[in-house]
Amino acid sequence: MGTTRNVDPVVVAVDGSERSAGAVRYAIHEARLSGNPVRLVHVAPTPLPEGGLWPAAGRDVEDLRSSGELILDRALAQARASAPDVAFDSLLGRGPRATELVAAAATGGLLVLGRETRRGLERVVAGAMTAGVVARVAVPVVVVPADWQGTRRDGVVAGVKSYPADGELLARAFAAADLRHTTLRLVQVADLADLAPDAVAAADVDALVDAGSRMLGEAVRDWSTAFPEVRVESVVLPGRPAEVLVEAAAGAHLLLVARPHRDLRHPVRLGRTPRDVLASSGTPVEVVPLRGDPTTAPLVLERSGEFLKD
């Protein structure tokens, strides 16, 4: 088996606000684990006049560009001062923020975004933008709380809906736990919403739990062979998926959820559970895009600080 080391940078969005702080710290932490560089990205928007019918020009554009360069330069200097052992570079985008971040993510192996900290309408708008980016990128995306420090946390949690359909998610989850030398907890939610209101009885819940337990047992057996050093716990819990996963991941290093494989024309590409988890989790959330091809554990897996592919 031939192996290739992933040298794709960890791409992190910075905007000069406090919410970027946790994202940058997380990106540095991830870079140290994987041995990859960090790429800081700031997007300077294109201004519009009051009518909003055409882009502005001249001094307004130059002011925004200069402001963007200043934000990026400051973030880069602070990052280099805090992590002299990590390689950094930067990228200044101009235009619609979501579009530019999706394009920047394509240059790396992981995109890190800060979670919105404001309240009211601003948070709703920014949250929708974050969800739009997460729904479109081709690489995993981590959304990180502004106050993330990475201290006093334990375990990696992954929400598994089915196997082997979620094989790509399991590959990321096992590799993340392996890199962090921590326990992996696989959670399958027995979604009571799937049952008719008059069918939610003990027997029906038990049937869902039994089915989920068998599925997780198969996944653990396959992937633990590839990652023998990762201690795995699996549990099936009844309830609403987003609420169960957020509670299960409280205090964990990372919560991983899958983004369903859907056609580009699908009106809801992200899915309700990932969207709700992103909106409420106090733990960093990694959304793994599924390609639509069920993935089982390889018979032989070579690791060198990261998950390697043939």
CORTAMO-V104706 format. One record per backbone hydrogen bond with DSSP energy under -0.5 kcal/mol. NH is the residue of the N-H (numbers start at 1). CO is the residue of the C=O. E is the energy in kcal/mol with one decimal. If there is no record, write none. Layout:
{{NH CO E} {NH CO E}}
//
This chain:
{{4 309 -0.5} {7 5 -0.6} {9 107 -0.6} {10 37 -2.8} {11 9 -0.7} {11 110 -2.9} {12 39 -2.7} {13 112 -2.2} {14 41 -2.9} {20 17 -1.3} {21 18 -1.4} {22 18 -0.6} {23 19 -0.7} {24 20 -2.5} {25 21 -2.3} {26 22 -2.5} {27 23 -2.6} {28 24 -2.4} {29 25 -2.3} {30 26 -2.8} {31 27 -2.4} {32 28 -2.2} {33 29 -1.8} {34 30 -2.3} {35 31 -2.5} {36 31 -0.7} {38 87 -2.8} {39 10 -2.8} {40 38 -0.5} {40 89 -2.5} {41 12 -2.7} {42 91 -1.9} {44 42 -0.6} {44 93 -3.3} {45 43 -0.6} {47 45 -0.6} {49 54 -1.0} {52 49 -1.2} {56 47 -2.8} {60 57 -0.9} {62 58 -1.9} {63 59 -2.8} {64 60 -2.1} {65 61 -2.3} {66 62 -2.8} {67 63 -2.5} {68 64 -2.5} {69 65 -2.4} {70 66 -2.1} {71 67 -2.5} {72 68 -2.4} {73 69 -2.7} {74 70 -2.5} {75 71 -2.2} {76 72 -2.4} {77 73 -2.4} {78 74 -2.4} {79 75 -2.3} {80 76 -2.5} {81 77 -2.0} {82 78 -1.9} {83 79 -1.7} {86 83 -1.8} {89 38 -1.8} {91 40 -2.4} {93 42 -3.0} {93 91 -0.6} {95 44 -1.7} {100 96 -2.4} {101 97 -2.5} {102 98 -2.2} {103 99 -2.0} {104 100 -2.4} {105 101 -2.4} {106 102 -1.1} {107 104 -1.7} {108 105 -1.8} {109 9 -2.0} {110 9 -0.9} {111 140 -2.1} {112 11 -2.9} {113 142 -3.0} {115 144 -3.2} {122 119 -0.7} {123 119 -0.6} {124 120 -1.8} {125 121 -2.7} {126 122 -2.6} {127 123 -2.9} {128 124 -2.1} {129 125 -2.0} {130 126 -2.5} {131 127 -2.5} {132 128 -2.1} {133 129 -2.1} {134 130 -2.7} {135 131 -2.0} {136 132 -0.6} {136 133 -1.4} {137 133 -1.7} {140 109 -0.5} {141 287 -1.8} {142 111 -2.9} {143 285 -2.5} {144 113 -2.9} {144 142 -0.5} {148 145 -1.6} {154 251 -2.2} {156 183 -2.6} {157 254 -2.7} {158 185 -2.3} {159 256 -2.6} {160 158 -0.8} {160 187 -2.4} {161 159 -0.6} {166 162 -1.5} {167 164 -2.2} {170 166 -2.2} {171 167 -2.2} {172 168 -1.8} {173 169 -2.6} {174 170 -2.8} {175 171 -1.9} {176 172 -2.5} {177 173 -2.3} {178 174 -2.4} {179 175 -2.5} {180 176 -1.6} {181 177 -0.7} {181 178 -0.7} {182 177 -2.1} {184 231 -2.8} {185 156 -3.2} {185 183 -0.5} {186 184 -0.6} {186 233 -3.0} {187 158 -2.9} {187 185 -0.5} {188 235 -2.3} {190 188 -0.6} {190 237 -2.1} {191 189 -1.4} {192 190 -0.7} {192 239 -0.6} {194 191 -1.8} {195 192 -1.5} {199 196 -2.8} {200 197 -0.7} {201 199 -2.0} {205 201 -2.4} {206 202 -2.6} {207 203 -1.9} {208 204 -1.9} {209 205 -2.5} {210 206 -2.7} {211 207 -2.2} {212 208 -2.4} {213 209 -2.5} {214 210 -2.1} {215 211 -2.0} {216 212 -2.6} {217 213 -2.3} {218 214 -1.8} {219 215 -2.0} {220 216 -3.0} {221 217 -2.2} {222 218 -2.1} {223 219 -2.7} {224 220 -2.4} {225 221 -0.8} {226 222 -0.7} {227 223 -1.9} {230 227 -1.5} {231 229 -0.6} {233 184 -2.7} {235 186 -2.3} {237 188 -2.0} {239 190 -1.7} {244 240 -2.7} {245 241 -2.5} {246 242 -2.4} {247 243 -2.0} {248 244 -2.4} {249 245 -1.7} {250 247 -1.0} {252 249 -2.5} {253 155 -2.9} {254 155 -0.8} {255 284 -2.4} {256 157 -2.9} {257 286 -2.4} {259 288 -3.1} {260 258 -0.6} {260 270 -0.5} {262 260 -0.7} {266 263 -2.3} {275 271 -1.6} {276 272 -2.7} {277 273 -2.6} {278 274 -2.5} {279 275 -1.4} {280 276 -0.9} {280 277 -0.8} {281 277 -2.2} {285 143 -2.1} {286 255 -3.0} {286 284 -0.5} {287 141 -3.2} {287 285 -0.6} {288 257 -2.7} {288 286 -0.6} {289 287 -0.6} {290 259 -2.1} {294 292 -0.6} {295 164 -1.9} {304 306 -0.9} {308 302 -0.8} {308 306 -0.6}}
//
